[in-house]
Amino acid sequence: MSLSRTLVASLALSIAAIGCGGMTPPPADSGVPSDSGTMMMMGDSGMMMMTTDGGGGGMSGTCGDTTKACICACGNNQMCINNCIRMNSTCNMCVLQAQLGCCPTETMALQTCANNAMMASDAGPACTDNNCIAMRCMAETQAILTCANNPATQMMPACQSMLAGCLGNYPIACP
């Protein structure tokens, strides 16, 4: 199951932080159940509603039980899976960090590009927002997407371990 499309939306939101000095890993699991974020779900009325995800690690990883249940309910619908992950900001950031960790060469290139984009150069004035950085670093972003979308990358033990920290196991095992 590919989770790399989640990277597209997340990368634009995180690119400035990457450019400003590196990635911050997801918080360590203290072993104490905690609120790992909120999730939006469609209610019967069609209204979006917030649900608290009580996960704090364990069998469902950083993403928690609610998000994992949402993912499992999606079957093979990749858009549905991506939405489940995106709606839990803690999970989304964890998966993004894992995917970036699965592609260290491409991540370093993006980090360098983002740092350079924030300085005036022949490419133009210094970028002051995420949109500018994303435009200047489009090739590097595409390289990460290509890497993260590669099934061989996703099956590397180190990559699987990082994704399992977010999702409880990877590939995802649903009841």
C-alpha positions as CSV (number, residue, x, y, z in Angstrom):
1,M,0.0,0.0,0.0
2,S,1.6,3.3,-1.0
3,L,1.4,6.3,1.3
4,S,3.6,8.6,-0.7
5,R,0.8,10.8,-2.1
6,T,0.3,12.0,1.5
7,L,3.7,13.6,1.1
8,V,2.5,16.0,-1.6
9,A,0.2,18.0,0.7
10,S,2.4,17.6,3.7
11,L,5.6,18.6,2.0
12,A,4.4,22.0,1.1
13,L,3.4,22.7,4.7
14,S,6.7,21.4,6.1
15,I,9.2,22.6,3.6
16,A,10.0,25.9,5.4
17,A,10.7,24.0,8.6
18,I,13.0,21.6,6.8
19,G,14.8,24.6,5.2
20,C,15.2,26.3,8.6
21,G,17.4,23.7,10.2
22,G,16.2,20.2,9.7
23,M,13.4,17.9,10.7
24,T,12.0,17.4,14.1
25,P,11.2,13.8,14.8
26,P,7.8,12.7,16.0
27,P,7.5,12.8,19.8
28,A,8.6,9.6,21.6
29,D,6.0,7.3,23.0
30,S,6.0,7.6,26.7
31,G,3.8,4.5,27.0
32,V,1.0,6.6,28.6
33,P,-2.1,6.8,26.4
34,S,-2.6,10.3,25.3
35,D,-4.4,12.4,22.8
36,S,-2.3,12.1,19.7
37,G,-4.4,14.6,17.7
38,T,-7.8,15.2,16.4
39,M,-9.4,13.7,13.3
40,M,-12.2,15.1,11.2
41,M,-14.9,12.7,10.0
42,M,-18.1,13.1,8.0
43,G,-21.1,12.7,10.1
44,D,-24.5,11.4,8.9
45,S,-25.5,14.9,8.2
46,G,-22.5,15.5,5.9
47,M,-21.0,17.9,8.4
48,M,-17.3,17.4,9.3
49,M,-16.9,16.6,12.9
50,M,-13.8,16.4,15.1
51,T,-12.9,13.1,16.8
52,T,-10.2,12.7,19.4
53,D,-7.7,10.0,18.6
54,G,-6.8,8.4,21.9
55,G,-3.7,6.7,20.4
56,G,-0.3,7.2,22.0
57,G,1.7,4.4,20.4
58,G,1.4,0.7,20.8
59,M,-0.5,-1.4,18.4
60,S,-1.6,1.5,16.2
61,G,1.6,3.5,16.4
62,T,1.7,7.3,16.7
63,C,-1.4,7.5,14.4
64,G,-3.6,5.9,17.1
65,D,-6.6,3.6,16.9
66,T,-9.1,6.0,15.3
67,T,-6.8,6.8,12.4
68,K,-5.8,3.1,11.9
69,A,-9.5,2.1,11.9
70,C,-10.2,4.8,9.3
71,I,-7.3,3.5,7.1
72,C,-8.5,-0.1,7.5
73,A,-12.1,0.9,6.5
74,C,-10.7,2.3,3.2
75,G,-9.6,-1.0,1.8
76,N,-7.4,-0.2,-1.3
77,N,-8.8,3.3,-1.8
78,Q,-5.6,5.4,-1.7
79,M,-7.5,8.7,-1.6
80,C,-9.4,7.5,1.4
81,I,-6.2,6.3,3.1
82,N,-4.5,9.7,2.4
83,N,-7.5,11.6,3.9
84,C,-7.4,9.4,7.0
85,I,-3.8,10.2,7.6
86,R,-4.1,13.9,6.7
87,M,-7.0,14.5,9.1
88,N,-4.8,13.5,12.1
89,S,-2.0,16.1,12.1
90,T,0.2,14.1,14.5
91,C,-0.1,11.0,12.2
92,N,0.4,13.1,9.1
93,M,3.6,14.6,10.4
94,C,4.8,11.2,11.5
95,V,4.2,9.6,8.1
96,L,5.8,12.6,6.4
97,Q,8.9,12.3,8.6
98,A,9.1,8.6,8.0
99,Q,8.8,9.0,4.3
100,L,11.5,11.7,4.3
101,G,13.7,9.4,6.4
102,C,13.2,6.6,3.8
103,C,14.8,8.9,1.1
104,P,17.8,10.6,2.9
105,T,19.6,11.6,-0.3
106,E,16.6,13.3,-1.7
107,T,15.7,14.9,1.6
108,M,19.2,16.4,1.9
109,A,18.8,17.8,-1.6
110,L,15.5,19.4,-0.7
111,Q,16.9,20.8,2.6
112,T,19.8,22.4,0.7
113,C,17.4,23.8,-1.9
114,A,15.1,25.2,0.8
115,N,18.0,26.8,2.6
116,N,19.3,28.3,-0.7
117,A,15.8,29.6,-1.6
118,M,15.7,31.6,1.6
119,M,18.7,33.6,0.5
120,A,18.7,36.1,-2.4
121,S,20.4,34.6,-5.5
122,D,20.4,34.7,-9.3
123,A,17.1,32.7,-9.0
124,G,15.5,35.8,-7.4
125,P,14.9,37.4,-4.1
126,A,14.9,35.4,-0.9
127,C,11.8,33.3,-0.4
128,T,9.7,34.4,2.6
129,D,6.9,31.9,2.3
130,N,6.2,28.2,1.7
131,N,4.8,28.8,-1.8
132,C,8.0,30.4,-3.0
133,I,10.2,27.7,-1.6
134,A,7.9,25.0,-3.1
135,M,8.2,26.6,-6.5
136,R,12.0,26.9,-6.4
137,C,12.4,23.4,-5.1
138,M,9.9,21.6,-7.3
139,A,12.5,19.3,-8.8
140,E,13.8,18.2,-5.4
141,T,10.2,17.7,-4.2
142,Q,9.5,15.5,-7.2
143,A,12.6,13.5,-6.5
144,I,11.4,12.7,-2.9
145,L,7.9,11.8,-4.3
146,T,9.5,9.4,-6.8
147,C,11.7,7.8,-4.1
148,A,8.8,7.5,-1.6
149,N,6.5,6.1,-4.2
150,N,9.0,3.4,-5.1
151,P,7.8,0.0,-3.7
152,A,11.4,-1.1,-3.3
153,T,12.0,1.9,-1.0
154,Q,8.9,1.2,1.0
155,M,10.0,-2.5,1.5
156,M,13.4,-1.6,2.9
157,P,13.6,-2.7,6.5
158,A,14.6,0.7,7.9
159,C,11.8,2.4,6.0
160,Q,9.2,-0.2,7.1
161,S,10.4,0.3,10.7
162,M,9.9,4.1,10.5
163,L,6.4,3.7,8.9
164,A,5.5,1.1,11.5
165,G,6.3,3.6,14.3
166,C,3.5,5.7,12.8
167,L,1.0,3.1,11.8
168,G,1.7,0.3,14.3
169,N,2.9,-2.0,11.5
170,Y,3.9,-1.7,7.9
171,P,2.6,-2.9,5.6
172,I,-0.5,-2.1,7.5
173,A,-2.3,-5.2,8.9
174,C,-6.0,-4.7,9.4
175,P,-8.3,-7.0,11.4
